[in-house]
């Protein structure tokens, strides 16, 4: 005789309540550190996202506060992490990302670059790709330490081998010939040897000045074993994004099925029913979170909240086509009480415009209009164009 074991049910409304409170969208954070910890990591592929995402979660939003944490106090670090994406995290989380994600990326990307060097590097220039690359990395790091800080261009002047050219995406429309500079710096960053400091120019710039990591963060990051790092990173993700399907954790981290399974086994999560979808939640996180009062938010392109899960139907609804590009990057979104209800854009005039994609009622529409005016005032003379344009954002921007 068999019996069916019923799982604890956690509703979509409860998931939205947790999102609202823990991501500081309904309960603004007092500090930048608190805002970042609430979502584990800020997406930083587009430098504007870091500031816009933090500001959307702060009681007193200011670019200067984010810059203070990043470049003066250095309590936050911009680093290459999950899915070969650049993020901004606190230093404790950065150490977990480094050991639990970046180290694996380093191995794969070094092997790929060695392969490309062997195929295209000309024997007289790159006789032994692995040895050549190791020597170039050491030389670049030594040049950076000698300077204290440097741009990519300055490092290529110190180490001319960075100008070695490769043909990428041969035969495709986006075929291009480029130097190995960025790929070597990528490897050094993924290995935790160098770090991005303050950009040249404004907070919208992606032209960073590089520093030795152990000088930018005195003493470097805490060392973790890969297994222990993955356990703790999974714990932090579940605290911020759980309950959720295991597939979402795998997607966010970029881990293999085995790595995710092993990390979760150490946490002993509770299996739950998410409106018919199996998920997991931390064993000490079963109590319901009270629903906050109604709220609205304008989140930027690549914001960590909509990018935190692979399965987004429970908050995105039918709006994917308008709000995502073909590569899976989300554009600026309008939120109301835990749901995406529209999109927004900034025009060249500075006006912040939006379009609601569903009927939200007059009260919510008035709150959205007020938030658009608030955002326009915050931008002032600054104009931001998302790095990855989406259909609705392009249309609204005009």
C-alpha positions as CSV (number, residue, x, y, z in Angstrom):
1,X,0.0,0.0,0.0
2,X,1.5,3.4,-1.0
3,X,0.7,6.8,0.2
4,X,1.3,10.1,-1.6
5,X,3.4,12.6,0.3
6,X,2.0,16.0,0.0
7,X,4.4,19.0,-0.3
8,X,4.0,22.3,1.5
9,X,2.3,24.7,-0.9
10,X,3.7,28.2,-1.3
11,X,1.5,30.4,-3.4
12,X,2.5,32.9,-6.1
13,X,1.2,35.7,-3.9
14,X,3.6,34.6,-1.2
15,X,6.5,34.5,-3.6
16,X,5.7,38.0,-4.7
17,X,5.5,39.2,-1.1
18,X,9.0,37.8,-0.4
19,X,10.4,39.4,-3.6
20,X,8.9,42.8,-2.6
21,X,10.4,42.8,0.9
22,X,13.7,41.0,0.4
23,X,14.6,42.8,-2.7
24,X,13.9,46.2,-1.1
25,X,11.3,47.2,-3.6
26,X,8.5,47.6,-1.0
27,X,10.8,48.2,1.9
28,X,13.7,50.5,0.8
29,X,17.2,49.9,2.1
30,X,19.0,52.3,4.3
31,X,22.4,51.6,2.8
32,X,23.9,50.5,-0.5
33,X,25.3,47.4,1.2
34,X,21.8,46.4,2.4
35,X,20.4,46.9,-1.1
36,X,23.0,44.7,-2.7
37,X,22.8,42.0,-0.1
38,X,19.0,41.8,-0.7
39,X,19.5,40.6,-4.2
40,X,23.0,38.9,-3.6
41,X,24.5,40.6,-6.7
42,X,23.8,43.5,-9.0
43,X,24.2,42.9,-12.8
44,X,27.1,45.0,-14.0
45,X,27.4,44.1,-17.7
46,X,25.9,47.5,-18.4
47,X,27.5,49.9,-15.9
48,X,24.3,52.0,-15.6
49,X,22.5,49.0,-14.2
50,X,24.6,49.0,-11.0
51,X,23.6,52.5,-10.1
52,X,20.0,52.3,-11.3
53,X,19.3,49.0,-9.6
54,X,20.8,50.2,-6.3
55,X,19.0,53.5,-6.5
56,X,15.6,51.8,-7.1
57,X,16.1,50.1,-3.7
58,X,17.4,52.9,-1.6
59,X,15.5,55.2,0.6
60,X,17.9,58.0,-0.4
61,X,19.1,57.1,-3.9
62,X,22.4,58.7,-5.0
63,X,25.1,57.8,-7.5
64,X,27.6,59.1,-5.0
65,X,26.6,56.6,-2.4
66,X,27.2,53.7,-4.9
67,X,30.6,55.2,-6.0
68,X,31.6,55.6,-2.4
69,X,31.0,51.9,-1.6
70,X,32.7,50.8,-4.9
71,X,35.7,53.0,-5.1
72,X,36.4,54.7,-1.8
73,X,35.3,52.3,1.0
74,X,35.7,49.3,-1.4
75,X,33.1,47.3,0.4
76,X,31.7,46.3,-3.0
77,X,33.6,44.7,-5.9
78,X,32.9,44.4,-9.6
79,X,33.9,41.0,-10.7
80,X,33.4,38.3,-13.4
81,X,31.0,35.7,-12.0
82,X,28.0,33.5,-12.8
83,X,27.5,32.6,-16.5
84,X,30.5,34.7,-17.5
85,X,28.7,37.8,-16.5
86,X,30.0,40.8,-14.6
87,X,28.4,41.5,-11.2
88,X,28.8,43.8,-8.2
89,X,28.7,42.1,-4.8
90,X,29.9,42.7,-1.3
91,X,33.3,41.2,-0.5
92,X,32.0,38.2,1.3
93,X,29.8,37.2,-1.6
94,X,32.6,38.0,-4.1
95,X,34.8,35.4,-2.4
96,X,32.0,32.8,-2.8
97,X,31.5,33.7,-6.5
98,X,35.3,33.6,-7.1
99,X,35.6,30.1,-5.7
100,X,32.2,28.7,-6.6
101,X,31.8,30.0,-10.2
102,X,34.7,32.1,-11.6
103,X,37.3,29.3,-11.1
104,X,35.4,27.0,-13.4
105,X,34.9,29.7,-16.0
106,X,38.6,30.4,-15.9
107,X,39.5,26.8,-16.8
108,X,37.1,26.7,-19.7
109,X,38.0,30.1,-21.1
110,X,41.7,29.5,-20.9
111,X,41.4,26.2,-22.7
112,X,39.3,27.9,-25.4
113,X,41.9,30.8,-25.8
114,X,44.7,28.3,-26.0
115,X,42.8,26.5,-28.8
116,X,42.3,29.7,-30.7
117,X,45.9,30.7,-30.3
118,X,47.0,27.4,-31.6
119,X,44.8,27.6,-34.7
120,X,45.4,31.3,-35.6
121,X,48.4,32.6,-33.6
122,X,51.1,31.9,-36.2
123,X,53.8,29.5,-35.0
124,X,56.5,32.1,-35.0
125,X,54.5,34.2,-32.6
126,X,52.8,31.5,-30.5
127,X,54.9,28.3,-30.7
128,X,53.3,26.7,-27.6
129,X,49.9,28.4,-26.8
130,X,49.6,27.2,-23.2
131,X,53.2,28.3,-22.2
132,X,52.8,31.5,-24.3
133,X,49.6,32.4,-22.6
134,X,50.9,31.7,-19.1
135,X,54.0,33.9,-19.7
136,X,51.9,36.7,-21.1
137,X,49.5,36.6,-18.1
138,X,52.5,36.8,-15.7
139,X,54.0,39.6,-17.7
140,X,50.8,41.6,-17.7
141,X,50.3,41.2,-14.0
142,X,53.9,42.2,-13.3
143,X,53.4,45.4,-15.5
144,X,50.2,46.2,-13.6
145,X,51.9,45.8,-10.2
146,X,54.7,48.0,-11.5
147,X,52.3,50.8,-12.4
148,X,49.9,50.3,-9.5
149,X,46.9,50.7,-11.8
150,X,46.5,50.8,-15.6
151,X,44.1,50.8,-18.5
152,X,44.0,48.0,-21.0
153,X,45.8,50.3,-23.5
154,X,48.6,51.0,-21.1
155,X,49.1,47.3,-20.4
156,X,49.2,46.5,-24.1
157,X,52.0,49.1,-24.4
158,X,53.9,47.4,-21.6
159,X,53.3,43.9,-23.0
160,X,53.1,44.1,-26.8
161,X,52.0,40.5,-27.1
162,X,48.6,41.6,-26.0
163,X,48.2,42.9,-29.5
164,X,48.3,39.3,-30.9
165,X,45.3,39.2,-33.2
166,X,42.6,36.5,-33.7
167,X,39.7,36.1,-36.1
168,X,36.5,35.5,-34.2
169,X,33.2,34.1,-35.4
170,X,34.7,33.4,-38.8
171,X,32.1,33.3,-41.6
172,X,29.4,34.8,-39.5
173,X,27.8,38.3,-40.0
174,X,29.6,39.5,-36.8
175,X,33.0,38.2,-37.8
176,X,35.8,40.3,-36.4
177,X,39.5,40.5,-36.0
178,X,40.6,41.6,-32.5
179,X,43.5,41.7,-30.1
180,X,43.7,39.2,-27.3
181,X,43.9,42.0,-24.8
182,X,40.4,41.7,-23.4
183,X,40.6,37.9,-23.3
184,X,43.8,37.9,-21.3
185,X,42.5,40.5,-18.9
186,X,39.3,38.4,-18.7
187,X,41.4,35.4,-17.6
188,X,43.3,37.4,-15.0
189,X,40.1,38.8,-13.6
190,X,38.4,35.3,-13.5
191,X,41.4,34.0,-11.7
192,X,41.1,36.7,-9.0
193,X,44.4,38.3,-9.9
194,X,43.2,41.7,-11.1
195,X,40.1,43.8,-10.4
196,X,38.2,46.6,-12.1
197,X,38.5,49.9,-10.3
198,X,36.9,53.3,-11.1
199,X,36.0,53.8,-14.8
200,X,37.5,56.5,-16.9
201,X,34.7,59.1,-17.3
202,X,31.3,59.0,-15.8
203,X,29.4,56.3,-14.0
204,X,28.1,55.2,-17.4
205,X,31.5,54.3,-18.7
206,X,32.8,50.8,-19.1
207,X,36.5,51.8,-19.6
208,X,37.8,50.6,-16.3
209,X,41.2,51.1,-14.7
210,X,42.7,47.8,-13.6
211,X,44.3,47.1,-10.2
212,X,46.0,44.1,-8.6
213,X,43.1,42.5,-6.7
214,X,45.1,42.1,-3.5
215,X,46.0,45.8,-3.6
216,X,42.5,47.0,-4.5
217,X,41.1,44.8,-1.7
218,X,44.0,44.7,0.8
219,X,44.8,41.1,1.5
220,X,42.5,39.9,-1.3
221,X,39.3,37.9,-0.9
222,X,38.8,35.1,1.6
223,X,39.7,31.7,0.3
224,X,37.0,29.0,0.1
225,X,37.0,25.5,-1.3
226,X,34.8,25.3,-4.4
227,X,32.4,23.0,-2.6
228,X,32.0,25.1,0.5
229,X,31.6,28.2,-1.6
230,X,28.8,26.7,-3.7
231,X,26.9,25.7,-0.5
232,X,27.0,29.2,0.9
233,X,26.2,30.8,-2.4
234,X,23.2,28.5,-2.8
235,X,22.1,29.5,0.7
236,X,22.3,33.2,-0.1
237,X,20.5,32.8,-3.4
238,X,17.6,30.8,-1.8
239,X,17.3,33.4,1.0
240,X,16.9,36.1,-1.6
241,X,15.1,34.2,-4.5
242,X,13.5,31.2,-2.8
243,X,11.4,29.3,-2.8
244,X,12.2,28.4,-6.4
245,X,12.7,25.4,-8.7
246,X,16.2,23.9,-8.6
247,X,16.5,24.7,-12.3
248,X,16.4,28.4,-11.5
249,X,19.4,28.0,-9.1
250,X,21.3,26.1,-11.8
251,X,20.6,28.8,-14.4
252,X,21.5,31.7,-12.1
253,X,24.8,30.2,-11.0
254,X,25.7,28.4,-14.3
255,X,26.5,25.2,-12.3
256,X,26.2,21.7,-13.5
257,X,23.4,19.5,-12.3
258,X,25.9,17.6,-10.1
259,X,27.3,20.8,-8.5
260,X,23.8,22.2,-7.7
261,X,22.7,18.8,-6.3
262,X,25.7,18.6,-4.0
263,X,25.4,22.2,-2.8
264,X,21.7,21.7,-2.0
265,X,22.3,18.4,-0.3
266,X,24.4,20.2,2.3
267,X,21.6,22.7,2.9
268,X,18.8,20.1,3.3
269,X,16.1,22.3,1.7
270,X,12.4,21.5,2.0
271,X,10.6,20.5,-1.1
272,X,7.6,22.6,-1.8
273,X,4.8,23.0,-4.3
274,X,4.8,26.3,-6.2
275,X,1.4,26.4,-7.8
276,X,2.0,23.0,-9.3
277,X,5.7,23.4,-9.9
278,X,8.2,21.6,-7.6
279,X,10.6,23.9,-5.8
280,X,12.9,24.1,-2.7
281,X,13.1,26.5,0.2
282,X,15.5,26.7,3.1
283,X,14.4,24.7,6.1
284,X,14.3,27.8,8.4
285,X,12.3,29.9,5.8
286,X,8.9,28.3,5.9
287,X,7.0,30.9,7.7
288,X,4.9,33.2,5.5
289,X,6.0,36.8,4.8
290,X,3.3,39.3,5.4
291,X,2.2,41.1,2.2
292,X,3.4,44.7,2.1
293,X,1.2,47.6,1.1
294,X,0.8,48.2,-2.6
295,X,3.9,49.5,-4.3
296,X,5.3,50.4,-7.7
297,X,8.9,50.4,-9.1
298,X,10.8,51.3,-12.2
299,X,13.6,48.8,-12.6
300,X,16.4,49.2,-15.2
301,X,17.5,46.9,-17.9
302,X,19.2,43.7,-16.6
303,X,18.0,44.4,-13.1
304,X,18.8,41.5,-10.7
305,X,15.2,40.9,-9.7
306,X,13.7,39.9,-13.1
307,X,17.1,38.3,-14.1
308,X,17.1,36.2,-10.9
309,X,15.1,33.3,-12.2
310,X,14.9,31.4,-15.4
311,X,11.2,30.6,-15.0
312,X,9.6,34.1,-14.8
313,X,6.0,33.4,-15.7
314,X,4.8,33.9,-12.1
315,X,5.7,37.6,-12.2
316,X,6.2,38.4,-15.9
317,X,2.9,37.0,-17.3
318,X,2.5,37.3,-21.1
319,X,4.9,40.3,-21.5
320,X,8.1,38.5,-22.4
321,X,8.1,39.5,-26.2
322,X,7.9,43.2,-25.5
323,X,10.4,43.3,-22.7
324,X,13.2,40.9,-23.6
325,X,15.7,41.0,-26.5
326,X,16.5,37.8,-28.5
327,X,19.4,36.9,-26.2
328,X,17.3,36.8,-23.0
329,X,18.2,40.3,-21.7
330,X,15.4,42.2,-20.1
331,X,14.8,45.8,-20.7
332,X,13.4,48.5,-18.3
333,X,10.3,47.3,-16.5
334,X,7.4,48.7,-14.5
335,X,6.4,46.7,-11.5
336,X,3.3,46.8,-9.3
337,X,3.1,44.7,-6.1
338,X,5.3,41.9,-7.3
339,X,4.3,41.8,-11.0
340,X,5.7,43.2,-14.2
341,X,2.9,45.4,-15.6
342,X,4.7,47.4,-18.3
343,X,7.9,48.9,-19.5
344,X,9.6,52.4,-19.6
345,X,12.3,54.4,-21.4
346,X,14.1,57.7,-21.2
347,X,13.8,59.9,-24.2
348,X,16.5,62.3,-25.5
349,X,14.6,65.2,-23.9
350,X,15.0,63.5,-20.5
351,X,11.4,62.6,-20.2
352,X,10.7,59.2,-18.7
353,X,7.8,57.5,-20.5
354,X,6.1,54.2,-19.9
355,X,3.5,51.9,-21.3
356,X,1.3,49.7,-19.1
357,X,0.7,46.3,-20.7
358,X,-2.4,45.5,-18.7
359,X,-5.2,47.2,-16.9
360,X,-3.9,48.0,-13.4
361,X,-6.6,50.4,-12.2
362,X,-6.6,54.1,-11.7
363,X,-4.8,54.1,-8.4
364,X,-1.9,52.1,-9.6
365,X,-1.7,54.1,-12.9
366,X,-1.5,57.3,-10.9
367,X,1.3,55.8,-8.7
368,X,3.2,54.7,-11.9
369,X,2.9,58.2,-13.3
370,X,4.3,59.7,-10.1
371,X,7.2,57.3,-10.2
372,X,8.0,58.2,-13.8
373,X,8.2,61.9,-12.8
374,X,10.4,61.0,-9.8
375,X,12.7,59.0,-12.1
376,X,13.0,61.9,-14.6
377,X,13.9,64.2,-11.8
378,X,16.6,61.8,-10.5
379,X,18.2,61.5,-13.9
380,X,18.4,65.2,-14.3
381,X,20.7,66.0,-17.3
382,X,22.0,62.4,-17.5
383,X,20.8,60.3,-20.5
384,X,20.9,56.5,-20.3
385,X,20.5,54.1,-23.3
386,X,20.5,50.4,-22.2
387,X,23.3,48.4,-23.7
388,X,20.8,45.8,-24.8
389,X,17.8,47.4,-26.5
390,X,14.4,45.7,-26.2
391,X,11.4,46.1,-28.5
392,X,9.3,48.2,-26.1
393,X,12.2,50.3,-24.9
394,X,13.2,51.2,-28.4
395,X,9.6,52.1,-29.3
396,X,9.1,54.3,-26.2
397,X,12.5,56.0,-26.5
398,X,11.6,57.2,-30.0
